Amino acid sequence: MIAEARISPEILSRAAAVIRCLGHPLRLRLLEALETGEKTVTELQDYAGVSQPMVSQHLMVLKAHGVVDLRRAGPFAFYWIVEPKVKAILACIRARELRESFVAETGRGTGGPPSVPGV
């Protein structure tokens, strides 16, 4: 059965843009760090283990898509998550990781639908 309540084209367009924006491992890593609250670029650099220019470049992409915002305090730029669905997306990723770990450790599935390779 097809869902009765259709998602508006505007919402689908926004969701697609955010999902494309999140489609980079470093951006997901930065968002993982920001889950607990605002962080400076230096803190994010240390967490991700990459250069400051690389962190700043990816933060600019996240900001341009409305996923994070920033405030400046003197020489520091503090970033935080503003897109409310990010935490749910990260929780989904973690749930998938837990399921894969369970299957690897036990050799059996969880009773759900079969896994899709690459997902």
C-alpha positions as CSV (number, residue, x, y, z in Angstrom):
1,M,0.0,0.0,0.0
2,I,1.3,3.5,-0.9
3,A,1.3,6.1,1.9
4,E,-1.7,8.3,1.9
5,A,0.1,11.4,3.2
6,R,2.5,12.5,0.5
7,I,5.6,14.4,1.3
8,S,5.6,17.8,-0.4
9,P,8.0,18.3,-3.3
10,E,9.7,21.2,-1.3
11,I,10.4,18.9,1.6
12,L,11.7,16.1,-0.6
13,S,14.0,18.6,-2.4
14,R,15.4,19.9,0.9
15,A,15.9,16.4,2.2
16,A,17.7,15.3,-0.9
17,A,20.0,18.4,-0.7
18,V,20.8,17.6,3.0
19,I,21.4,13.9,2.3
20,R,23.8,14.7,-0.6
21,C,25.6,17.2,1.7
22,L,26.0,14.5,4.3
23,G,27.4,12.0,1.7
24,H,31.0,12.5,2.7
25,P,32.7,10.6,5.6
26,L,34.5,13.6,6.9
27,R,31.3,15.7,7.1
28,L,29.7,12.8,9.0
29,R,32.7,12.7,11.4
30,L,32.5,16.4,12.0
31,L,28.8,16.1,12.8
32,E,29.5,13.2,15.1
33,A,31.8,15.5,17.1
34,L,29.2,18.3,17.1
35,E,26.4,16.0,18.5
36,T,27.5,16.9,22.0
37,G,27.4,20.7,21.4
38,E,29.4,23.5,19.8
39,K,33.0,23.0,19.0
40,T,35.8,25.2,17.6
41,V,37.5,24.4,14.3
42,T,40.6,23.4,16.3
43,E,38.6,20.9,18.4
44,L,37.0,19.5,15.2
45,Q,40.4,19.3,13.6
46,D,41.8,17.3,16.5
47,Y,38.7,15.0,16.6
48,A,38.8,14.3,12.9
49,G,42.6,14.1,12.5
50,V,42.8,16.3,9.4
51,S,44.1,19.7,8.5
52,Q,42.4,22.9,9.5
53,P,41.8,24.0,5.9
54,M,40.1,20.6,5.2
55,V,37.8,21.0,8.3
56,S,37.0,24.6,7.3
57,Q,36.1,23.6,3.8
58,H,33.7,20.9,4.9
59,L,32.2,23.1,7.5
60,M,31.5,25.7,4.9
61,V,29.6,23.1,2.8
62,L,27.6,22.0,5.9
63,K,26.8,25.7,6.7
64,A,25.8,26.4,3.1
65,H,23.2,23.6,3.3
66,G,21.8,24.8,6.6
67,V,23.2,21.8,8.6
68,V,25.4,23.8,10.9
69,D,25.8,27.4,12.0
70,L,28.6,29.3,13.5
71,R,29.4,32.2,15.9
72,R,32.6,34.0,16.3
73,A,34.2,34.9,19.6
74,G,37.4,36.8,19.1
75,P,39.7,34.6,16.9
76,F,37.5,31.5,17.4
77,A,34.7,30.2,15.3
78,F,32.3,27.9,17.1
79,Y,30.1,25.5,15.1
80,W,27.0,23.6,16.1
81,I,24.3,21.5,14.4
82,V,21.1,23.4,13.4
83,E,19.5,20.7,11.2
84,P,17.3,18.7,13.6
85,K,17.4,15.5,11.6
86,V,21.2,15.0,11.8
87,K,21.1,13.3,15.1
88,A,18.5,10.8,13.8
89,I,20.6,10.1,10.7
90,L,23.7,9.5,12.9
91,A,21.6,7.2,15.1
92,C,20.6,5.3,11.9
93,I,24.2,4.9,10.9
94,R,25.1,3.6,14.4
95,A,22.1,1.1,14.4
96,R,23.4,-0.3,11.1
97,E,26.9,-0.6,12.5
98,L,25.5,-2.5,15.5
99,R,23.5,-4.8,13.3
100,E,26.5,-5.6,11.2
101,S,28.6,-6.3,14.3
102,F,25.9,-8.6,15.7
103,V,25.7,-10.5,12.4
104,A,29.5,-10.8,12.2
105,E,29.8,-12.0,15.8
106,T,26.9,-14.4,15.8
107,G,26.8,-15.5,12.2
108,R,23.0,-14.9,12.2
109,G,20.7,-12.1,11.1
110,T,18.3,-10.1,13.2
111,G,15.2,-11.4,11.6
112,G,14.7,-8.2,9.5
113,P,14.8,-7.9,5.8
114,P,17.9,-9.2,4.0
115,S,20.8,-6.8,3.8
116,V,21.4,-4.8,0.7
117,P,25.1,-4.9,-0.4
118,G,26.7,-1.5,0.0
119,V,24.0,0.0,2.3
